[in-house]
């Protein structure tokens, strides 16, 4: 929802109902993850996607109906052997989509939720998708506040506790409860859609390759910071809008910066006096990806110096160097695509091989 939020906020401010469709469950080779969102506005404008095109037409109609009727609806779409071109997923998977009306009258919390997402403050939206509780009822949960109700105080309390437990990681998925929040019951299905602050991408070395990597990082949804000790290169004008530019010694700045299991670190300094102390610090802290630019000879020399600096074999094994996948990249933009491809492959467990050379589901079950 993050990418279509400005449009949704505009519709909500106009106080006219719109239909919001959200993927709440997937199976097999489904093209989108839970949380994928499509909305249809009061004038018939559609934004977002729930399937990459397979069932968008059907969902469009359901969203318009929800906005007009004021009623939520749960719909499953899957592949049909009898008619692969009927409404369904020709990729062979199945998605479950909750379609509900949104307006100040239907969802008084939506405006506060939208503001939190836009400002990078964590929030989880819990929505009833099945059971005796009202279908489409929502509960918004922040670290220190709650808004809305799922129907009973016991269910609200149980869901609030679980939602706060997931806020740090931004985990999204379905939980089951009894009508009053009973943990060992499963009559009520609740979809927890968590919005954590965007993950960070830290790029070191304010070179032309860094500008390209920063640009693709923004495109992928990262909050990007570029750091370099040389003020002549570390200027905001050299980087895309929204990228934070810091002038500081890289390892010193990283020591004072928080990272987590979603953080991506790209070391493009290509200079031992910068990258060896920087990588020694980076490899000892949480991060999803740590990559460093350089030739194989540079990597071997760098690895030797890191070992001399006390970096252990297990820590060094986390380093992706030379950075990126083998795409034959030459230009800064091509290298940025190579780096982004490696980050995505590592995130989802992809092989990096051409799909024509692989077998099995194109979209395997998510780890």
Steps between C-alpha positions, in 0.01 A plus 500: 500500500794731560543585130135594442454678831492857364204415278317315779554792739354740246189285456459460875530875556218551249278281725379292205510119542752301296552127472820354643605149396782329693662161444466321835621150405689331215586147398730334246626726220313815592644817343457737796559474874240551775452871545496583128229761452277638228245779544223643287398860558164673480561599136605149395875568514697188592839500672722215618486131418410172668612251234718662238209497256337155531186598689514879508180539298296285739648671806428840345129414486499360853665817632241719330222286646649522850521879482139523381348245739711573807557125551825303509551181301757219499580343162738223391655487156682199358592318184223304328605200287180517297555855385841652561382833366202534729528724803782335691874470535648340191833479685355211700475666839216624716445828679240602754394863478306701756310790344356762734365853485711781644381847600495703823168335581613143426855524639563799731860385563614499138620861500722445805632175353583671169683780682705247699599306187595821317713616794671163548341430839416133567135399498307178445149480355309192616199405287247221549498271195286208621284381790219637717669837548394770250672444165728792419500642855836667569720576798801730460786431743794728576769442766308722742149531362206308353208612285192309384360164601463147364177443688591390854738635762664160546575465130630858488737431791640177353551651155658815646758292686588299190511807275745679729719194499524519121548875466881499515530259206199616306372142475177446309267197507183337632449407866211299646311556826177420676219761492631650825871465423546141614847388399420133442195563283483578129148620423616853413766574238675836532741640242786697659644746249806659658671812374851534640725792406663443160820294514825691469759489224839640601725585206863589568706686240348799320598391150289473183425135577365609839258742335362218284477257794328767711249562221405133470493471879235772517309321224503178706359681803813545712579808706839578348798671662827571316810559711846619392780679681571724200274809499581580138321178395238462774260770382120462482499627141672182381228270634127441447246701703428350839844343541679603820862603438747493790856632509692290753762230527300188400590264786456775759157591365390133487602448864249766598223373272247227576452206265264204513432173321347686203786746444696492172862622502681574172869589528608673179796696638753276322775633726659286777534790743121539488360157431708277729404672830148552366450132411655390831224696670221397257571126515454496879153653501152396381432548129313318224771564242858626504668545162828659396619617159833393359682248283575147617857609572364791706270262686782260584718780632211651691410162654861458615498842667162434662630175645801687636255746658337212688201429275418129533425255220128487578477878495698523177271242337216756524681730256371505140811594307544579218162665543204407279395220267685415182300694240796625302420849629718791391325833561412630848132436427567142388713437808216635716262248340755226573522603866122529534456157342733345757320673787160375379632147436650482849182635658273240342743210455523532123778329307577785263480254210289572188146373552526312171776290659298415811203275572215508748285790614601847388375635834595233760363520855643799687763424765 
